[in-house]
Amino acid sequence: MLSNRVESWTDQWKREGLEQGRQETRHLLARQARHRFGPAVATQAEPFLTAIADPTQLADLGDALLSCPDGTAWLHALHQAQSMPIAGDEHP
């Protein structure tokens, strides 16, 4: 019984750690967008970033942040990422 609780706590800590990492990544992307494209783009980006939970998508958005020519293009990339299904999560 104790071993089940320890496993449960460990799983909970892992989930919390992963979520904290995603939150920090979202915060960093919004901060970088603010520096690159200005506060209006960063403010518009925040709801899109909040809706994205997949770490790979967040990493891809970090790459797009560097390669997009302007804030409009990056917001478009965010919109596309939010509407894309997560790999392995597609439903027929």
C-alpha positions in Angstrom: 0.0 0.0 0.0 2.8 2.4 0.9 4.6 1.5 -2.4 1.5 2.5 -4.3 1.3 5.9 -2.6 5.0 6.5 -3.3 4.4 5.7 -7.0 1.4 8.0 -7.0 3.4 10.8 -5.5 6.2 10.3 -7.9 3.9 10.4 -10.9 2.3 13.5 -9.5 5.6 15.2 -9.0 6.6 14.3 -12.6 3.4 15.7 -14.0 3.9 18.9 -12.0 7.5 19.2 -13.1 6.5 18.8 -16.8 3.8 21.4 -16.5 6.2 23.8 -14.8 8.6 23.3 -17.6 5.9 24.0 -20.2 4.8 27.1 -18.3 8.4 28.4 -18.3 8.8 27.7 -22.0 5.5 29.6 -22.7 6.7 32.5 -20.6 10.1 32.6 -22.4 8.5 32.5 -25.8 6.2 35.4 -24.9 9.1 37.3 -23.5 11.2 36.8 -26.6 8.2 37.8 -28.8 7.9 41.0 -26.8 11.5 41.8 -27.4 11.4 40.9 -31.1 8.0 42.0 -32.2 6.7 44.3 -29.5 4.2 44.1 -26.6 1.1 43.9 -28.8 2.2 40.7 -30.5 3.3 39.2 -27.2 -0.1 40.0 -25.7 -1.9 38.4 -28.7 0.4 35.3 -28.5 -0.3 34.5 -24.8 -3.7 32.8 -25.3 -2.3 30.7 -28.2 0.7 29.7 -26.1 -1.4 28.8 -23.1 -3.5 26.4 -25.3 -0.4 24.5 -26.5 0.7 21.7 -24.2 3.0 19.7 -26.6 6.7 20.4 -25.8 7.6 19.6 -29.4 5.2 22.2 -30.7 6.5 24.8 -28.2 10.1 24.1 -29.4 9.0 24.4 -33.0 7.4 27.8 -32.2 10.7 28.9 -30.6 12.4 28.1 -34.0 9.6 30.0 -35.8 10.1 33.0 -33.5 13.6 33.2 -34.8 12.8 32.7 -38.5 9.5 34.6 -39.0 10.0 37.9 -40.7 7.4 39.7 -38.5 5.0 39.4 -35.7 2.1 38.6 -38.0 3.8 35.6 -39.4 4.6 34.3 -35.9 1.0 34.8 -34.8 0.0 32.8 -37.9 2.5 30.0 -36.9 0.9 30.0 -33.4 -2.5 29.8 -34.8 -1.5 26.8 -37.0 0.2 25.1 -34.1 -2.8 25.4 -31.9 -5.1 23.9 -34.5 -2.8 21.0 -35.3 -3.4 17.6 -33.6 -0.6 16.3 -31.4 1.2 13.4 -33.0 -0.4 10.1 -32.0 -3.5 11.9 -30.8 -5.4 12.0 -34.1 -8.9 10.6 -34.1 -10.3 8.9 -37.2 
